[in-house]
Each structure stands twice: as C-alpha cells, then as structure tokens.
Amino acid sequence: MKFIIYIKERTGLFLMLMVIGVILSYSGTEQASAQNVYVDDQGFYYTENTDGTFNVAAYQGEGGSVTIPERINDGQVVSILDGVFYKNSTITNVYIPDTITTIGIDAFGYCTKLKSVRLPQKLTAIPMECFVYCSSLTKITLPSSCSQIGYNAFSACKNLYQVNVTKNVKSITSSSFTDCNKKRLTIVAPKNSYAVKYAKKYSIMTTTSKATKLSNKSKSMIAKEKFQLYLYNPSKSIKWKSNHSSIASVNSSGKITAKKNGKVTITAICNGKSYSCKITVKAKTNSSTLRVIYKQYVKPGMSDYEKVVAAHKWLIQNVKYDKRLYTTGTVPYVSHTAKGAFKYGVAVCDGYSKAFMTIMEHYNIPCMMVTGGQHAWNLVKIKNKWYHVDCTYDDPIVNWSFNNTHVYKTYFLKTDAYMAKDHTWLKKYFPKAKSTSVDKNYRTK
C-alpha cells in the first residue's frame, strides 16, 4: 500500500509532499521508507538527490508549451526520470535546460501532440523508447555531446522528417527509427560519419544540409535505366511528376525510369514549393552506357578501391543474369560479351567479367579474367596486391526471379583460399591473391 501525506507548509514557491511507502516483506513484517517530493506551480513534481540536486519525477500541468526549470530552491534540476510525460496528450513543445544531463526511458513515449523538443547540451544518450509514437514530432537536433540513440527511440514517429546529429554519434540501434516514414525521414550528419553509414544501411535518406533540396539538379541516363531521386528534409508529403513521361517517368517515391531519347524535367512538390531536376535520356549503346558510368558512377577522382566498389555495384544493380541459360540451355553470343552487359543489361558469367574488366582497363587498374569449372570471374590488382571479384556470384538469382537488387559482397576482394571453397581454376597460371586487407586510398598513376 502507499499513503501520501500532504504537509501544508511552503518552502519558497514549492509545496513539499512526504511520500511514505509501506512495503510488505516476504516475512510479513512492514518496512517504511520516505523521500521528499516537491511540486511547483507549473505542475512539475521533483525528487531530491543526496547531493542537493533534483530530478523531474512527474508532470501534472496544463500542457501546451512547457519549459522545465533549471533550478528549484537552491538545487539544479539534473535529470528527467523514466516515463515522466508518458502518454501525455496535452504537451506540444518542450524546452529542456542545459542543467539536465540524463533523460529516462519512455520519458516522452506516446506524447501524440508533441511537435518539438529542445534537448540539453550535455545529454549523452537518447534512451530506449524515449520518443516512441510521438506522431506529431517533426524534427529534432541532438547535441554534440550525444553519442547514442537507443532501442525504439524514435520508433513510429510518422511525421519525423529531420534528425540532426553530429560526428560524435557512434551507436544507433537497428530499431531506433522503425516504422518512421522513410519517404520523408532525413538524417542530417557530417560526410562519412557513423550516422551516414547507418542511414545508408537502413535505407534512410541522408545529407549534410538542413535545407530542403533534391539529391540531384541534373542527371544523364540511358534508356531503361532506373534512378532514385530524393527530396531531402521534406516538411510535408511529396508529389512527384514528369513533364514528359514518355521520355522518363517517375513514381510516387521519386524513382525515375528512363524510356527513350530526349530531355525531361522531374519535379517534386512539397509544402507549396517546387524542386526540379533536369534529366537527359540517351539511347542505350555500349559507348553511351560507358560514358554515363565514367561520369556518374565510377568517377576519375575515386581511389582504385572506390572504383572497384563502384564498378561491382553498378554491374549488380544494372545487369541481369541471362536466364535463358537455365530455361533453354543456350544464350546468344552477345550475353558472353561486355556489350551484352552494357547495351542490353543481360549477361552470363563471362559477360559480367568482361564488363568489369572493361571499366578497370579504362582507369589502368590491372585486371584479368579467371576461368575454371565452366565459370568466369576476375582478379584485380590494388597497390601490388591481387584480389578476387566475382560479380556473377554476388548477383544471385533470387527465388528464380532473376531480378536481384541487393549488392552482396560475398565474393568481393577475396583471397585464393576463400575462393577455393567453391571455385576451381588452374592456380599456377594466375597471380596469387593472399591479402585480407586493402589500401582504400591508393590510386593508380
């Protein structure tokens, strides 16, 4: 049982309450414990720590825009305890002062009318389910002191479109943004930071700027190519349109499909404003495909490692394995060539290998085709070390649909020992691949 005794005396502006908890022990005896609790005229309840600081323990105020005080009596307010605002349906905006260093689990969970929160500058973590189901929350900025975003911290925040983080964020759980609207959610973070890598892994938009803008202002495409255009930091829902859908169309998520020669403007309309991207579509030929690859995908400024990564990714995302080898037992000669991959987007293993080798040779990166066991793949050299790359095996047939879009790296930059598990070749005719590390910054001169 619990008894609350109201003591009618004032300490400054605060009414002191004495909470007496009566706990029945397993032995049947009663033990009593007591803790001072304070309430202010805004409806905040506080508990006092032994060092004279205070915690926000509960809130029973009128809601709306709320500012948590820095001090009560002569002590600082240093924390918000678990579940303080849980399922509060009245608060809309919360200002948390810099004296507060910790926020408890579920502190703002299910606050469905909460639109904005100012976080304190010494906060080190967003705890588990801190803002879960805050369906009106639109954007939030984490202080530079924050290094962790916990389990389900922003889960089901359907209107959250911008999360600003610094390079100091080093841990985000896989469920931190579960059930958010990924058509709108953008993580704004420094280039190459942990948060950027996290966003890419979980298919969340990411950029370095808080501005609402398109990921591309212009782009060259080849017929039948698909490209995902993004509108970063959209404060409202987005409407996409093409002014010549016969040349290139765009779906409701911003994915563009190039169809035939010509020029077209793709427009994203958000919150009454328009954002445009100029698209030039060229006929798909061997040379036009390579020009696009060298200009937009495997770029001159990249390191050798980055070029190998980009070439591997482009082939997997843009070339399909010629299923006729399985369905009829034969394929046309072109499927055995780089042209099959570049012009028609269809190839078998040696076509993949020749296409990969074509891109490497363009940049003078040493590369060769390896054959054995009725299969073909590549060896590529990065700073005097050889590595195996098998684009075909990394582009597997998925449920016999022949339309894999996931970029696997199971057979990417591997050693002889690794490949020998399921590949056969006459090793004496090829350079040895022994290294398990790669220089990611080296560039062939």
GITA-V288563 format. One record per residue. N is the residue number from 0. RES is the residue in three letters. SS is DSSP state (h for helix, s for strand, l for the rest). PHI is phi in degrees with one decimal (NA if undefined). Layout:
# GITA-V288563
n = [N N]
res = [RES RES]
ss = [SS SS]
phi = [PHI PHI]
This chain:
# GITA-V288563
n = [0 1 2 3 4 5 6 7 8 9 10 11 12 13 14 15 16 17 18 19 20 21 22 23 24 25 26 27 28 29 30 31 32 33 34 35 36 37 38 39 40 41 42 43 44 45 46 47 48 49 50 51 52 53 54 55 56 57 58 59 60 61 62 63 64 65 66 67 68 69 70 71 72 73 74 75 76 77 78 79 80 81 82 83 84 85 86 87 88 89 90 91 92 93 94 95 96 97 98 99 100 101 102 103 104 105 106 107 108 109 110 111 112 113 114 115 116 117 118 119 120 121 122 123 124 125 126 127 128 129 130 131 132 133 134 135 136 137 138 139 140 141 142 143 144 145 146 147 148 149 150 151 152 153 154 155 156 157 158 159 160 161 162 163 164 165 166 167 168 169 170 171 172 173 174 175 176 177 178 179 180 181 182 183 184 185 186 187 188 189 190 191 192 193 194 195 196 197 198 199 200 201 202 203 204 205 206 207 208 209 210 211 212 213 214 215 216 217 218 219 220 221 222 223 224 225 226 227 228 229 230 231 232 233 234 235 236 237 238 239 240 241 242 243 244 245 246 247 248 249 250 251 252 253 254 255 256 257 258 259 260 261 262 263 264 265 266 267 268 269 270 271 272 273 274 275 276 277 278 279 280 281 282 283 284 285 286 287 288 289 290 291 292 293 294 295 296 297 298 299 300 301 302 303 304 305 306 307 308 309 310 311 312 313 314 315 316 317 318 319 320 321 322 323 324 325 326 327 328 329 330 331 332 333 334 335 336 337 338 339 340 341 342 343 344 345 346 347 348 349 350 351 352 353 354 355 356 357 358 359 360 361 362 363 364 365 366 367 368 369 370 371 372 373 374 375 376 377 378 379 380 381 382 383 384 385 386 387 388 389 390 391 392 393 394 395 396 397 398 399 400 401 402 403 404 405 406 407 408 409 410 411 412 413 414 415 416 417 418 419 420 421 422 423 424 425 426 427 428 429 430 431 432 433 434 435 436 437 438 439 440 441 442 443 444]
res = [MET LYS PHE ILE ILE TYR ILE LYS GLU ARG THR GLY LEU PHE LEU MET LEU MET VAL ILE GLY VAL ILE LEU SER TYR SER GLY THR GLU GLN ALA SER ALA GLN ASN VAL TYR VAL ASP ASP GLN GLY PHE TYR TYR THR GLU ASN THR ASP GLY THR PHE ASN VAL ALA ALA TYR GLN GLY GLU GLY GLY SER VAL THR ILE PRO GLU ARG ILE ASN ASP GLY GLN VAL VAL SER ILE LEU ASP GLY VAL PHE TYR LYS ASN SER THR ILE THR ASN VAL TYR ILE PRO ASP THR ILE THR THR ILE GLY ILE ASP ALA PHE GLY TYR CYS THR LYS LEU LYS SER VAL ARG LEU PRO GLN LYS LEU THR ALA ILE PRO MET GLU CYS PHE VAL TYR CYS SER SER LEU THR LYS ILE THR LEU PRO SER SER CYS SER GLN ILE GLY TYR ASN ALA PHE SER ALA CYS LYS ASN LEU TYR GLN VAL ASN VAL THR LYS ASN VAL LYS SER ILE THR SER SER SER PHE THR ASP CYS ASN LYS LYS ARG LEU THR ILE VAL ALA PRO LYS ASN SER TYR ALA VAL LYS TYR ALA LYS LYS TYR SER ILE MET THR THR THR SER LYS ALA THR LYS LEU SER ASN LYS SER LYS SER MET ILE ALA LYS GLU LYS PHE GLN LEU TYR LEU TYR ASN PRO SER LYS SER ILE LYS TRP LYS SER ASN HIS SER SER ILE ALA SER VAL ASN SER SER GLY LYS ILE THR ALA LYS LYS ASN GLY LYS VAL THR ILE THR ALA ILE CYS ASN GLY LYS SER TYR SER CYS LYS ILE THR VAL LYS ALA LYS THR ASN SER SER THR LEU ARG VAL ILE TYR LYS GLN TYR VAL LYS PRO GLY MET SER ASP TYR GLU LYS VAL VAL ALA ALA HIS LYS TRP LEU ILE GLN ASN VAL LYS TYR ASP LYS ARG LEU TYR THR THR GLY THR VAL PRO TYR VAL SER HIS THR ALA LYS GLY ALA PHE LYS TYR GLY VAL ALA VAL CYS ASP GLY TYR SER LYS ALA PHE MET THR ILE MET GLU HIS TYR ASN ILE PRO CYS MET MET VAL THR GLY GLY GLN HIS ALA TRP ASN LEU VAL LYS ILE LYS ASN LYS TRP TYR HIS VAL ASP CYS THR TYR ASP ASP PRO ILE VAL ASN TRP SER PHE ASN ASN THR HIS VAL TYR LYS THR TYR PHE LEU LYS THR ASP ALA TYR MET ALA LYS ASP HIS THR TRP LEU LYS LYS TYR PHE PRO LYS ALA LYS SER THR SER VAL ASP LYS ASN TYR ARG THR LYS]
ss = [l s s s s s s s s s s l l s s s s s s s s s s s l l l l l s s s s s s s s s s l l l l s s s s s l l l l l s s s s s s l l l l s s s s l l l s s l l s s s s s s l l l l l l l l l l s s s s s l l l l l l s s l l l l l l l l l l l l s s s l l l l l l s s l l l l l l l l l l l l s s s l l l l l l s s l l l l l l l l l l l l s s s l l l l l l s s l l l l l l l l l l l l l s s s l l l l l h h h h h h h h l l l s s s l l l l l s s l l l s s s s s l l l s s s l l s s l l l l l s s s s s l l l l l s s s l l l l s s s s l l l s s s s s s s s s l l s s s s s s s s s s l l l h h h h h h h h h h h h l l l l l l h h h h h h h h h h h h h h h l s s l l h h h h l l l l l h h h h l h h h h h h h l s s l h h h h h h h h h h h h h h l l l l s s s s s l l l l s s s s s s s l l s s s s s l l l l l l l l l l l l l l l l l l l l l l s s s l h h h h l l l l l l l h h h l l l l l l l l l l l l l l l l]
phi = [NA -127.8 -121.3 -112.0 -105.2 -89.6 -99.7 -83.5 -146.0 -99.7 -119.2 65.3 -93.8 -111.3 -90.8 -88.5 -113.9 -108.1 -101.0 -108.8 -99.0 -104.4 -112.0 -84.6 -81.5 -62.8 -84.0 94.1 -85.1 -101.7 -120.8 -114.1 -134.2 -139.7 -147.3 -72.0 -126.3 -121.0 -130.6 -106.0 -76.7 -90.0 97.5 -86.6 -108.2 -128.9 -112.1 -103.1 -88.4 -65.9 -90.6 88.8 -88.4 -129.8 -117.6 -76.1 -106.1 -164.4 -142.1 -133.2 -85.5 -82.3 88.4 73.1 -82.3 -121.7 -116.6 -79.6 -65.0 -77.4 -141.2 -132.1 50.5 -110.4 -114.5 -76.1 -89.6 -113.3 -154.5 -113.0 -77.5 -56.1 65.3 -57.4 -106.3 -52.1 60.1 -74.9 -105.0 -116.9 -75.3 -118.6 -142.3 -130.7 -107.9 -107.9 -71.7 -72.8 -69.8 -80.8 -113.8 -137.5 -124.2 -79.9 -59.0 59.2 -56.6 -120.5 -57.4 62.4 -84.7 -71.3 -103.9 -71.1 -101.7 -149.0 -138.2 -96.9 -89.3 -73.8 -76.7 -110.4 -68.8 -102.5 -154.3 -96.8 -76.3 -54.3 55.1 -59.3 -121.9 -57.4 58.9 -84.4 -72.4 -101.6 -67.5 -106.4 -154.1 -153.8 -117.3 -87.4 -68.8 -65.2 -75.3 -78.1 -119.6 -136.5 -123.3 -84.2 -56.7 55.7 -55.7 -120.8 -59.5 64.4 -85.2 -64.0 -103.8 -71.8 -118.0 -146.9 -124.3 -97.6 -131.6 -107.1 -66.4 -79.3 -71.5 -123.2 -147.4 -136.0 -75.7 -63.3 -103.8 -57.3 -122.5 -58.7 65.4 -82.3 -83.5 -73.9 -75.5 -122.2 -61.9 -128.1 -95.2 -95.0 -152.8 -62.2 -56.7 66.5 -77.6 -58.2 -63.4 -65.2 -63.6 -62.6 -59.1 -64.4 -63.0 -105.4 56.7 -107.5 -61.9 -146.1 -154.2 -99.9 -118.7 -81.3 -70.1 -81.0 -159.3 -80.1 -69.2 -139.8 -92.5 -154.0 -163.1 -97.4 -132.7 -112.7 -52.9 79.4 -75.1 -114.9 -148.1 -92.4 -98.3 -118.3 -109.5 -78.9 55.6 -80.0 -74.5 -133.7 -66.2 -112.0 -114.1 -103.5 -152.0 -118.6 -84.3 -146.4 -67.6 -73.8 -91.3 -153.9 -106.0 -138.4 -93.1 -69.5 -104.0 92.0 -84.7 -97.4 -119.0 -78.4 -117.9 -154.5 -52.0 145.0 -121.6 -148.8 -112.0 -100.0 -121.6 -108.7 -110.5 -144.4 53.9 83.1 -114.0 -113.4 -130.2 -118.5 -129.9 -87.8 -114.2 -112.7 -105.6 -117.8 -59.9 -82.9 -127.4 -58.1 -72.0 -66.5 -63.6 -65.1 -60.9 -65.5 -60.1 -72.0 -85.4 -120.6 -120.5 -102.2 -92.9 -58.0 -76.0 -77.3 -72.4 -58.1 -59.2 -63.5 -66.8 -63.7 -59.9 -67.0 -65.3 -58.6 -65.5 -61.9 -62.9 -67.3 -83.3 -121.4 -121.6 -109.1 -69.2 -73.2 -67.2 -62.2 -63.0 -92.0 -81.0 -122.0 86.1 -150.0 -136.3 -66.0 -56.2 -60.6 -70.3 -92.6 -120.5 -64.3 -59.8 -58.5 -71.3 -76.9 -87.3 -105.6 69.3 -136.3 -161.0 -108.3 -56.6 -73.0 -66.8 -58.4 -63.5 -68.1 -65.9 -60.5 -65.3 -59.7 -67.0 -63.5 -64.4 -59.1 -104.1 60.2 -88.9 -55.8 -154.9 -145.2 -95.3 -108.7 -126.5 170.0 61.5 57.5 -143.6 -139.8 -153.0 -127.8 -114.3 -127.3 -110.0 -125.0 47.5 68.3 -125.6 -97.8 -141.2 -86.3 -136.1 -120.5 -65.5 -64.9 -69.3 -84.8 -122.2 -73.0 -75.2 -100.9 50.6 60.8 -95.8 56.9 -136.8 -60.7 -116.5 -77.8 -94.2 -81.5 -130.8 -65.5 -122.1 -116.9 55.2 -107.2 -88.5 -57.5 -60.5 -67.1 -67.6 -64.8 -63.5 -143.0 -124.3 -125.7 -161.2 -80.7 -60.5 -67.5 -94.9 -129.9 -63.6 -80.0 -116.3 -116.7 -77.9 -102.4 -121.2 -140.3 -80.7 -81.8 -109.6 -67.4 -128.8 -67.2 -87.2]
